[in-house]
Amino acid sequence: MGGFVTPAALLGCDDRTLAKRGPERRPHGPLRQPVHGNRRAAGQTGRVGRRSSERMHRNHCQQNICPMTSSPHPRMAWIDAELARLDEAHLRRRLLTRTGPQQAEVILAGDDVVSFASNDYLGLAADRRLVLAAAEAATNEGWGAGASPLVTGRGEAHTRLESQLAAFEGSEAALLFPTGFAANQGTIAALVGPGDAVFSDAQNHASIIDGCRVSRAETHIYPHADVDALAAMLERRTGVRRRLIVTDGLFSMDGNLAPLPQLVALADRYDAMLMVDEAHATGVLGRNGRGACEHFGLDECVDVRVGTLSKALGSMGGFVCGSQALVDWLTNRARTYVFSTSMPAPLAAAAARAVEIVRNEPERRRRALQSAAKVRDALTAQGWDVGPSESQIIPVIVGPSHAALALSARLREAGLWIPAIRPPSVPPHTARLRIGISSGHSDEMINRCIDTMDRLRTAAR
Ligand SMILES: Cc1ncc(COP(=O)(O)O)c(C=O)c1O
């Protein structure tokens, strides 16, 4: 019969008893959905310990702790207090709704704006070719993946994409994860554990930080891009089972590159594994768009390269590439792979199309980087602090969070969407605007960004 467990069954009573108590006493408010299944059976289930269940339910409702009731229990009141504190510190985030596709020009909370907010660096998120690839895969392979690939089997779209990514990256093998976050977290925890040591750049992405934490390896955080400090740490920390150096290839908030040649040398000297997260560099940097490792000519010297499909590739999902042995190990031991459902086949198909476009249309990455150089040079000349940016990501560092919010608001009034990035996403007192340049930005959009920033700079003097 019907598969739903009724609220009554959950509470150990029948529907009539529940109805008598009135809607305010229903566990999830008034029932909006028809009750499926065998009511009598549900009632029978309820006979076991029904009295005590009813008493429990009554107590719960009287105490107003039913999960879906509108007013929270006092024990949840701390959240309001914490949110108020975030408000006071100008650190509260609020969601805006975007209408229509993610592209250079969007409708944000009802306003037409040119967006410099996204990581869609090659303008592929709304590309018709990706949409058609996804639609075709949805028609042929359906939507949901059903379970972990180890349980249901990998879809053909996933298998094809893994081979394609390995070929694109010039690696022996590649493995897909549901997200880039999952790829970083699961991979680190599969590579190191108790008795090991991991050395992580202070400005690494949250997914790397969390990977280090869940791995339970000793974590040594070296000052941002400071290879001397890292060398000293590696020199000191001997006698562990395995060592791993992990870094973003292209830092997402400053737009600068990791000192990969020196990191490769240190990894060799100290016999440490080296893992590079190419999330913001895949598709943009390097002769073939492989990322920061390729930019330095080091793709073959890095043991573990992580990428995401969700930024320049305009889709969603993460991947790891390296040796076949690495991929086999992660398939067995990366918990975010083993215990998580794979991405839907249409996402894999769209990403596969994006990889082809990255291969065949190198002008996209050239355009993104050229436009970024133009914006960076202009903002520097205007007197803005663009930090160490050397890529399509340009920070405009203003310091206090409220100043970053105010600047972002002025830009929005002028029709430009450049969000303020505040701690904890960036270090304290370094709140900033983060400008993400895409090949999808027209010359007119780029000039408008430069001119508006100039006007605001002059007004602030
Ligand atoms: C450096 C870096 N690594 C990993 C990720 C996670 O990627 P995903 O969005 O695919 O989960 C992000 C996301 O912003 C990132 O900036």
The ligand as a MOL file (V3000), in Angstrom:
LIG
                    3D

  0  0  0     0  0            999 V3000
M  V30 BEGIN CTAB
M  V30 COUNTS 16 16 0 0 0
M  V30 BEGIN ATOM
M  V30 1 C 39.1290 27.1980 -3.5690 0
M  V30 2 C 37.8390 26.4300 -3.5610 0
M  V30 3 N 37.8920 25.0990 -3.4500 0
M  V30 4 C 36.7640 24.3590 -3.4390 0
M  V30 5 C 35.5240 24.9510 -3.5280 0
M  V30 6 C 34.3050 24.0970 -3.4740 0
M  V30 7 O 33.8110 23.8770 -4.7660 0
M  V30 8 P 32.2740 23.5750 -5.0090 0
M  V30 9 O 31.5830 24.8950 -5.1230 0
M  V30 10 O 32.2690 22.8060 -6.2960 0
M  V30 11 O 31.7830 22.7660 -3.8700 0
M  V30 12 C 35.4250 26.3260 -3.6370 0
M  V30 13 C 34.1040 26.9570 -3.7290 0
M  V30 14 O 33.9010 28.1160 -3.6580 0
M  V30 15 C 36.6130 27.0930 -3.6570 0
M  V30 16 O 36.5850 28.4260 -3.7400 0
M  V30 END ATOM
M  V30 BEGIN BOND
M  V30 1 1 1 2
M  V30 2 1 2 3
M  V30 3 2 2 15
M  V30 4 2 3 4
M  V30 5 1 4 5
M  V30 6 1 5 6
M  V30 7 2 5 12
M  V30 8 1 6 7
M  V30 9 1 7 8
M  V30 10 2 8 9
M  V30 11 1 8 10
M  V30 12 1 8 11
M  V30 13 1 12 13
M  V30 14 1 12 15
M  V30 15 2 13 14
M  V30 16 1 15 16
M  V30 END BOND
M  V30 END CTAB
M  END
